[in-house]
Amino acid sequence: MQTRFSSVVLTGASSGIGEALARELSAPGVTLLLIARDEARLEAVAAACRAKGATVETARVDVRDADAMRQALESFDTRVPVDLVIANAGVSAGLTPGHGPEAPGVSRRLMEINYAGMLHTVEPLLPRLIARRAGRIALVSSLAGLRALPDMPSYSATKAAVRGYGIALRGWLARHHVGVTLIYPGFVTSPMSARHAGARPFEIPAEKAATLIHHRLKSGHRVIAFPFPLAAGIFLGNLLPPWLSDLTMRPFEAEVRPDDGR
Ligand SMILES: NC(=O)c1ccc[n+]([C@@H]2O[C@H](COP(=O)([O-])OP(=O)(O)OC[C@H]3O[C@@H](n4cnc5c(N)ncnc54)[C@H](OP(=O)(O)O)[C@@H]3O)[C@@H](O)[C@H]2O)c1
C-alpha cells in the first residue's frame, strides 16, 4: 500500500538532495515546511514547489538552534499535523590536503549540525506523532555511516550516529505506529559531492535520488540504501576481516574541499 504524504517537514531544503526532494514531494494538496539558512536559495525552491501546486512555508533556521527549531516545528504541526518529517540537513568535511588531520573544531561542528541538528528536527515532533499514533520519520544518514570513509572520519562518525539513533527509534516507535526510515545515499550530484575530489562511483543525479527516496517512503521502507551496487559492496565489505576491508577502501581515497565553514 502506498502512503500519500500531505504535511511534510524537510530540513536542508535549499540545495542538492533536499531541493530535489522538495520539488519531488510537491503536488496540489501537499503542505511543506522547508527549512534551511540561505534565504534566497530557500525562497527559490519554495517558488518552484508552489508552481507545482504545493502550499509552502519556509523557516530560515539553523538546525543547531534547538529553540528556533522547536518553535518552527510546533507552530507548523499545530496548524498542519505532520505526517512526514525528513531530517536531511548536513555538511561534510575531510582530512586536510596530504591526508593530514582534520582541522580543529571540524568534528564538533559536524556533530552539532549532522547529529544534534537531526535531534532538533525530530524531538519536538515525537510526542505529537506518538499521541496521534501516525506519521513517518526519515533520517538521512549516508553509506559512509554504514562503512566509514578513511578520508572523512568525523563525517562518517556523525552519519553512524544518525544510523544508531534511527535504528533505536525504529524499534521504540513501532509500538506507537510511527514509522522510521533510515536513508543511506551513495554519491549524489550536489554542491556537497562537488567538493569531494576523488572517485565517486555510481554517482546519480539528485532528482533521481529524490524520486527513489519518495517512492520508497510511500511504500513504507524502513531502509533506503542506494545505488544498489555500492550498497551491496559495502554490505559485503563489512563481512571481511578488517585488514582486507581497509584494503578495499584504498580506491576511494579522496580530498574533501572545505565548505564556507558556517
Ligand atoms: N550528496 C551526496 O553524495 C550525499 C551522500 C550521502 C549522504 N548525503 C547526505 O544528504 C544530505 C544532503 O546533502 P546534499 O548533498 O544535498 O548537500 P548540499 O547540497 O550541501 O545541501 C545541504 C543542505 O543542508 C542545509 N544545511 C547545512 N547546514 C545547515 C544548518 N546548520 N542549518 C540548516 N540547514 C543546514 C543547507 O542549507 P543552507 O546552507 O541554506 O543552510 C542545504 O540545504 C546531507 O545530510 C548529506 O550528508 C549526501
The ligand as a Tripos MOL2 file, in Angstrom:
@<TRIPOS>MOLECULE
LIG
   48    52     1     0     0
SMALL
NO_CHARGES

@<TRIPOS>ATOM
      1 N1         25.4880   14.3170   -1.9500 N.am      1 LIG1
      2 C1         25.9220   13.1390   -1.5540 C.2       1 LIG1
      3 O1         26.6990   12.4790   -2.2650 O.2       1 LIG1
      4 C2         25.4700   12.5690   -0.2300 C.ar      1 LIG1
      5 C3         25.7650   11.2360    0.0500 C.ar      1 LIG1
      6 C4         25.3530   10.6770    1.2540 C.ar      1 LIG1
      7 C5         24.6250   11.4400    2.1490 C.ar      1 LIG1
      8 N2         24.3510   12.7480    1.8650 N.ar      1 LIG1
      9 C6         23.5930   13.5000    2.8610 C.3       1 LIG1
     10 O2         22.4640   14.0770    2.2480 O.3       1 LIG1
     11 C7         22.1210   15.2980    2.9140 C.3       1 LIG1
     12 C8         22.0040   16.4090    1.8740 C.3       1 LIG1
     13 O3         23.2700   16.5590    1.2390 O.3       1 LIG1
     14 P1         23.4390   17.3320   -0.1440 P.3       1 LIG1
     15 O4         24.3900   16.5630   -0.9530 O.co2     1 LIG1
     16 O5         22.1270   17.7150   -0.7060 O.co2     1 LIG1
     17 O6         24.2210   18.6330    0.3720 O.3       1 LIG1
     18 P2         24.0930   20.1820   -0.0060 P.3       1 LIG1
     19 O7         23.7270   20.3530   -1.4180 O.co2     1 LIG1
     20 O8         25.3280   20.8070    0.5210 O.co2     1 LIG1
     21 O9         22.8300   20.6490    0.8980 O.3       1 LIG1
     22 C9         22.8990   20.6470    2.2770 C.3       1 LIG1
     23 C10        21.6380   21.2640    2.8200 C.3       1 LIG1
     24 O10        21.7210   21.3020    4.2540 O.3       1 LIG1
     25 C11        21.4550   22.6220    4.6970 C.3       1 LIG1
     26 N3         22.1950   22.9150    5.9230 N.ar      1 LIG1
     27 C12        23.5170   22.7390    6.1610 C.ar      1 LIG1
     28 N4         23.8240   23.1560    7.3860 N.ar      1 LIG1
     29 C13        22.6670   23.6050    7.9460 C.ar      1 LIG1
     30 C14        22.3490   24.1800    9.2030 C.ar      1 LIG1
     31 N5         23.2830   24.3700   10.1500 N.pl3     1 LIG1
     32 N6         21.0690   24.5220    9.4410 N.ar      1 LIG1
     33 C15        20.1130   24.3480    8.4980 C.ar      1 LIG1
     34 N7         20.3560   23.8170    7.2940 N.ar      1 LIG1
     35 C16        21.6350   23.4490    7.0160 C.ar      1 LIG1
     36 C17        21.8830   23.5200    3.5460 C.3       1 LIG1
     37 O11        21.1480   24.7310    3.5650 O.3       1 LIG1
     38 P3         21.7280   26.1890    3.9330 P.3       1 LIG1
     39 O12        23.1650   26.2360    3.5140 O.co2     1 LIG1
     40 O13        20.8130   27.0950    3.1770 O.co2     1 LIG1
     41 O14        21.5180   26.2830    5.3920 O.co2     1 LIG1
     42 C18        21.4310   22.6920    2.3520 C.3       1 LIG1
     43 O15        20.0710   22.9200    2.0850 O.3       1 LIG1
     44 C19        23.2230   15.5480    3.9510 C.3       1 LIG1
     45 O16        22.7890   15.0980    5.2090 O.3       1 LIG1
     46 C20        24.3660   14.6740    3.4470 C.3       1 LIG1
     47 O17        25.2410   14.2870    4.4710 O.3       1 LIG1
     48 C21        24.7460   13.3240    0.7030 C.ar      1 LIG1
@<TRIPOS>BOND
     1     1     2 1
     2     2     3 2
     3     2     4 1
     4     4     5 ar
     5     4    48 ar
     6     5     6 ar
     7     6     7 ar
     8     7     8 ar
     9     8     9 1
    10     8    48 ar
    11     9    10 1
    12     9    46 1
    13    10    11 1
    14    11    12 1
    15    11    44 1
    16    12    13 1
    17    13    14 1
    18    14    15 2
    19    14    16 1
    20    14    17 1
    21    17    18 1
    22    18    19 2
    23    18    20 1
    24    18    21 1
    25    21    22 1
    26    22    23 1
    27    23    24 1
    28    23    42 1
    29    24    25 1
    30    25    26 1
    31    25    36 1
    32    26    27 ar
    33    26    35 ar
    34    27    28 ar
    35    28    29 ar
    36    29    30 ar
    37    29    35 ar
    38    30    31 1
    39    30    32 ar
    40    32    33 ar
    41    33    34 ar
    42    34    35 ar
    43    36    37 1
    44    36    42 1
    45    37    38 1
    46    38    39 2
    47    38    40 1
    48    38    41 1
    49    42    43 1
    50    44    45 1
    51    44    46 1
    52    46    47 1
@<TRIPOS>SUBSTRUCTURE
     1 LIG1         1 GROUP 0 **** ****
